[in-house]
Amino acid sequence: MDKIIRCITSDGAIMATAIDASDIVFTAKKLHHLSRSATAALGRLLCAASMMGNMLKQPEAFLNLRILGDGEMGAVVAVGDSRGNVRGYVENPDCPTEYYNNGKINVSKAVGKNGTLSVLRDYGTGDPYIGQVELVSGEIAEDITNYFAVSEQVPTVCALGVLMNKEDGEVMLAGGLLVQLLPGAYDEAIDRLEANVSRLDPVTTMLAKGMSILDMCKAALDGFEVEVLDEYPVNYVCGCSREKLERYFMTMSDAEIRTLPDENGVTEAVCQFCNKRYTFTRDDLERLIAEKNA
């Protein structure tokens, strides 16, 4: 079972969030039939969206991360809610995979180094916050770090990882770690944190060693007294439904709705996030038109 945890140092200087999202990324790969590069990119972004969404305080709030570079992958999108549940998709799930000399997937090549990371936070009040920064590497974690530094002026360390079986490409482990300095952090705390971060193993290495997400936070905050704020399960969750599609159709004009059916009198809608298919007959659509005009 995937979990997310938030910790803070007892002096209130540093916040750390960690996630084990192995099942989430496994699910995303299966749902979208992702190539290895697409799995690595979307998996990393899903981990980031879960941790960043978890920072939102309002129950109905959600966060949308969208990376669009000049690589063959196209757009990579992940949505997280305030409980850390996520969903996402990749524009080109069959994106080819290239590797660095050390055998790791070259996510930067697939995503592209030239492009943008867009962050939308919707607090449920009808006035969402939108921020956007240029990509710095296309490797996802560095781009998230840069977003916090540039757009929110929050010193941040972000580490994200997806480990796949070299033989069959199945997802074995996935997770993330997000560490942020809070206002009032003193120089000694900053120096200690920097030293800790320099010694950290990659996220998937820590998970492979059997470290829990709390262990990961404690490794980043070694030498500090750590308090756990909350810890709970997270999942890949899509909120699509036939009823939501019907409400969307009813925002269209009668003429637009009547153009939807194909030559067989049927229209089919496919959810980008979970690939679930919804079929509407011409009679279904006429019923919606009647309800809309009642």
N, C-alpha and C positions, 0 to 999 in steps of 0.2 A: 504493500500500500504506500502510495506517495504521500509525503508530508512536507510541510513548510514550518519554519520556526523563526521567531523574531527574538533577538536578545539585545540588551543594552548594558553598558558598563554602569556600575553602581554610582559613578560620579556624573553620569549623564553625558559623557563626552563622545561616545561612539555607539552607533547602532549597527547591528549585524543581522542579516537575514540569510538563511540557507534553505535550499530545497533539494529533495530527492525526487526527480520527475521521470524516473526510468519508465514507469508504466504509461505516463502521459505521452512521452515521445514514441514509445512502442506503438501506442494506439494511433497517433498521428501518422506514423509511417504506414501502418496497415490501411487506414482509412483513405489516404491519398496516394498510395502506391508510389512512395517517394524514392528517388535515387539516393545514393549515399550522400552526395553533396547537399541535396535538398533536405534530407533528414537532419544533417548536421546543422544547417542554417536555421530551419524551422524549429528544431529542438532547442537550440540555444535561445532563440527569440521567445519561445514559449516559456522557458525558465525565467527569462527576464520579465516577461509580462506577468507571470504569476507573482514574482517578488515585488514588482512595482505596483501591481493591482492591490496586493495585500497591504500596501501602505495607505490606501484610501480608507477613510474612516466611515463614510456614509454607506449604509447597507446596500443601496441600489446603485452605487457608483461603479463605473467600469473604466478600463483603460485600453486604448487601441495603439499598438505599435506597428508601424509600417516602414519597412526598408525597401527602397527602390534604387538599385544601382544600375550600372551599365553592363553588367554581366548577363549571361544567358538565363539566369534564374528568374529574372523579372521581379515582380513584387513579392515580398515575404510579409505576411500579416499575422499578428497574434493579438488576441483579445483576452484580457484578464479581469476578473471581478474582484471585489473587496475581500472575498474569502480565499483568493488565490486560484480559483478554478479558471481554466483556460480553454481556448480553442484557436485554431489558426489554419492557414492554407498557404500554398506556394503557387505562384502564377504558372511556372513551368516545372511540374513535379518530376519530369524526366531529365532535368538538367544534367549534362555530363559531369563526371567527377574526375578531377585531376588531383595529384598528390604532391606534397613537398618532398624534398629529399629524405626527410626523416620518417616518411611514411604516413604523415598526418594529412587529412583532407584539406585541400586548398579552397577553403570556403570563400576567401577573398576573390579568387579568380571567378568563381561561379556567381557570386553576388555582384562583384564589381566595386572598384574603389571610388568611382565617381558617382555621386548620387546623394540621397538624403535619408535621414531617419526622422520620421514624423511621429510625434507623441500627442495623442488626444486623450484628455481626461474629462469624463462626463460625470458630474457629481449628482445628476438627477434633477438639477435645477433649471435645465434648459439653456444654460450658458456655459458650454464646455470650454476648457482651456486647451489651446493647441500650440505646440512648440515644434520647431523644426531646426535641424542642424545638418551640416554637410557630413558625409561619411569620412572617416579618417582611415579606415582599413578594410571595411567590408567583412571583418571577422566577427562582428556582432558585439562581443564584450567590450572591445576598445571603443566602439561607437556609442554604446550605452554610457560608458565612463565619460566620454567627451560630451554627451548630451547633458549630463548632470553638471559638468564643469562649466559649460558655455551657457546653457539655457536657464539653469537654476542656481548656479554658483555654489554648488554643494560638492566639496571634495569627496570623491567616491572611488572605491575599488570594486570592479566587477569581474567575476570569473565565471565562465560558462563552459560546459563540456558535454559532449555526447560520445560515448564509446560504442562502437559496433564490432560485431564479430567479423574478422577479416575474411572468413571463408564464405559465409552466406549473407553478410550485411545486416543481420538482425541486431536490433538495439539491445545492448547489454546493460548499460548504465547511462544516466543523464542527470545533470544537476547544476546548481548554481550557488554562488555566494556573492552577496552584495553588502559592502561595508561602507558606512558613511560617517564622516565627522560631523558632529552636531555643533551648533553655535556655542562658543565659549570653551571649546577644546583647547587645552593648554599645550605648550610646545613639547613637554615631556611625553604627553600622551601621543602626540603626532609622531614623534621620533620612535617611540616604542611600536606603534602600529606599523610604521614603514618597515622596521626591522622584521616584524612578524610576517608581513606580507611577502617580503623578499625570500622567506624560508618556506612559504606554503607550497605544497605539491599541487598539481592540477586537480580540479574538482573530481574528475573521474578516477584519478589515482587514489584520492582520499576515500572515495566510496568503495573502490576495489579493495582497499585495505581493511574494509569493514567499519570505517568511521561512520558514526551517526551524524545527522545534520547538526546536532548540538556539539559534537566533537569538532566539526568543521568551524563552527562559530568560536569555540574556545581556542582553537589553534590560531585563528586570526586575532583573537583578543587575549593571547597569552600574556600573563602578568597583570591582567585587569580582573577585578571582581565582576563576574557576569551574572546578570539576572535574566531569567526567561520571561518574556512578556506574554507570548502565546505560542501554541503549537497545535496544529490540527491537520487532518487529511485534505488533500487536494486531488482534483480529477480533471480529465478532459471532458468538458461539459458543453454541449451545444443546446441552445434554447430555441431552436427552430420548431415550428409547428404549423399544421394546416390552418389553424385559426389566425396565426400571424400573417400568413400569406393572403388569406381572405381579407384581412383588414387592409393590407397593402393594395390589393386589387381594387378595393372600394375607394381608394384615393384617386383612382384613374377615372377618366371620363367614360361614359357608356360606349362611345365609339372605339376608344382605345381597348377596352375590355373585349369587345367583339372581334378585334383583329388578332387576339391571342391564339385561338384554336388553329391547328394545322388542317390539312386537307381531310383528315379523318375526324375532325371535330373535337380534337383533344389538345390541351396544352399541358406541358410538363415543366415543373420547376425543380431545380436541383440545388440543394443547399451547398454553398461553397465550403462550409466548415466541416460537414459530416457526410456529404454526398448522398444524403437521404433524398429520395425522389417523391414528389407530390404530383398527382395527376388530377386534372380538372376537365370535365366534359363541357360541351357547349351548354348543356342544361344547367350544370353547376354554376357557370358564369352568368347565365341569364337569371338564376335565382339570386346571385349576389347583386346584380343590377336592380332587381326588384326590391331587395332589402334596402339597398342604398337610396332608392327613390321613394321608399314608403314614407 
